[in-house]
Every structure is written in structure tokens, then in C-alpha cells.
Amino acid sequence: MDMQATNIPAGDDSGPDAAWSELDEGVQRCLRLLGDAGLRPTRQRLALGQLLFLRGHRHVTAEGLHEEAIAANMYLSLATVYNTLNQFTEAGLLRRIAADGIKSFFDTDTSVHPHFYLEAEDVLVDVADGLAFTKVPEALPGHEIARLDVIVHLRRKRT
């Protein structure tokens, strides 16, 4: 597997060693992020972590991230991308947003915040500050609210 675009030293995937201290700041940031989340820093996780977490706040799909990885000469399968995104989500590094019932977006901002989904463009964007709820429904008996997702679907006006 050619991972030259990731700036990750050659070697096995058993974890950090002396070579890690010589890595650039971005890779070190990804290493800390994965370690803090309790994830072993495999080459695939580090490669995808750099694409996800070093480019600012992002909303990505597995297919879109896979295309970015291929363009960066990271030869990962789509299944590996899906698995890694799911692992990052379970570890709390990403938030999964099911915008249209078919495709999931993965948000690098895990805070509770609403989104616009632009249907024709298949794009998810954050709603600017200002949305407030005065009342949230009570959870069913024996349950608690785990999270609240608000997605406002937009389409272009017909002229």
C-alpha cells in the first residue's frame, strides 16, 4: 500500500516508536487525537485523520473522503474508509448526520448544532447561530435523549 502522501514513517502498525517524534506537527496532532480517543494509530487511521482533522471543520461522506484519499495517493479501499469513519464516530471524533435517509455525512464538529441540507447540491452546511428551542419533548419512560439532530432541507426556489 503506497501511503507516501501521509508523511508517516515506514514500519509496522504496532504503534508509535522513536520515529514518531520526528514527524511534522499535523501528524503529531493526529497521533494525540487518536490516542486521546483510545484508538491505536494505524497507518490508515493516521492517513484519513490528516484529511479529516487538519483541514478545518468539515462535512464529508465516505465516498468523498475515499476520492480525496485516492487523489492524495493513499490507496485505501472504500470499505477501509467506511470502517475508519465508523471507528472515529464510535470514539467520539466525528458525528454522523443522516441528511437524506440514504447517505451519511460525517461532521468533524461533534458539538450539538443544526444543519442545512442543500438537496440539489447534496451538501451539508452548518446553520449560523441563532436557532433556539424553547421546549424539547420528554423522553419515553426508561429512556433519555442521547442527542438532538436538526436538519433543515433546502431547495432552490422555482422561478
Stockholm file with secondary structure:
# STOCKHOLM 1.0

chainA/1-159         MDMQATNIPAGDDSGPDAAWSELDEGVQRCLRLLGDAGLRPTRQRLALGQLLFLRGHRHVTAEGLHEEAIAANMYLSLATVYNTLNQFTEAGLLRRIAADGIKSFFDTDTSVHPHFYLEAEDVLVDVADGLAFTKVPEALPGHEIARLDVIVHLRRKRT
#=GR chainA/1-159 SS CCCGGGCCCSSCSSCCCGGGGGSCHHHHHHHHHHHHTTCCCCHHHHHHHHHHHSSSSCEECHHHHHHHHHHTTCCCCHHHHHHHHHHHHHTTSCEEEESSSSCEEEESCCSCCCEEEETTTTEEEECCSCCCCSCCCCCCTTCCCCCCCCEEEECCCCC
#=GC SS_cons         CCCGGGCCCSSCSSCCCGGGGGSCHHHHHHHHHHHHTTCCCCHHHHHHHHHHHSSSSCEECHHHHHHHHHHTTCCCCHHHHHHHHHHHHHTTSCEEEESSSSCEEEESCCSCCCEEEETTTTEEEECCSCCCCSCCCCCCTTCCCCCCCCEEEECCCCC
//
